[in-house]
Amino acid sequence: MMPYEFETAVRNGVIRIPVEYKNKVKGKVRVILLPEDVDKNAEAKQFSFPYFAVDTTNYVFDREEANER
């Protein structure tokens, strides 16, 4: 399956294939839609971590112990 990538507008649920690809595409096709007007902040929110605090006032860090592996 040879992929072709192009940008087009969807009008009344119809996606038009550009002229340069019409002769190359026949029969069944697989369509993957990637809308350009996606809220980019929504993607960032999906991968963000919640805020949390850790009290380290009584913790003693030992560099030698941390590097033992």
N, C-alpha and C positions, 0 to 999 in steps of 0.2 A: 504494500500500500504506500503510494507516494503522497506525502503531505504537501498541501498548498496553503499558504497563509496570506490572508488579505483582510483589509478593513472594509466594512460596509455598514450601511444603516439598515435597521430593521423597520419595515413599514407594514403595518397591519399583520404582523406575524410572519412576513415574507422576507427571506434573506436572498438577495440577488447575487449570483455568481458573476464575477467580472468576465468580460469578453475573452480575455487572454486564457482563461481556464475552462471556458464552456466546452471546447473540443476535447479537453483532457479528462473531464469528469463525466462519466456515464454510469448509469445504473445506481446501485445503492452507495451511499456515502455515510461516513460517521461525522457528526457535527459536535464540536465542543465550543460552548459559548463562554466568552470571557468579557463580561460587560466592562466598559471603561469608566462608567460613573459609579464604581464601587466606592463606598466610604472607606478611605485608607485608614482612618482611625479605628474602624471596626476590626481590621486585621491586627493592628497593634494591640488593641484591648484583648484580643483572643490569646495572645502570647505574653501578656504582662503578668507579673507575679504580685500577689497581694502584699501590702506593707506589713511587716512584723518587726518587733524589737526584741533584742536579746540583751539581757543584763550581764555584762562581762566584768563587773567591778571586782568580784572575788576570784576571777579566773587568772591563773598563772600560766603564761605561755612558755613552753620549753622548746626552743628551736631544735635542739638535738633529738628530742623525742619525736618531734614532728617529722624530721628528716629520716628517721629509721625506717627503712623499707627493704 
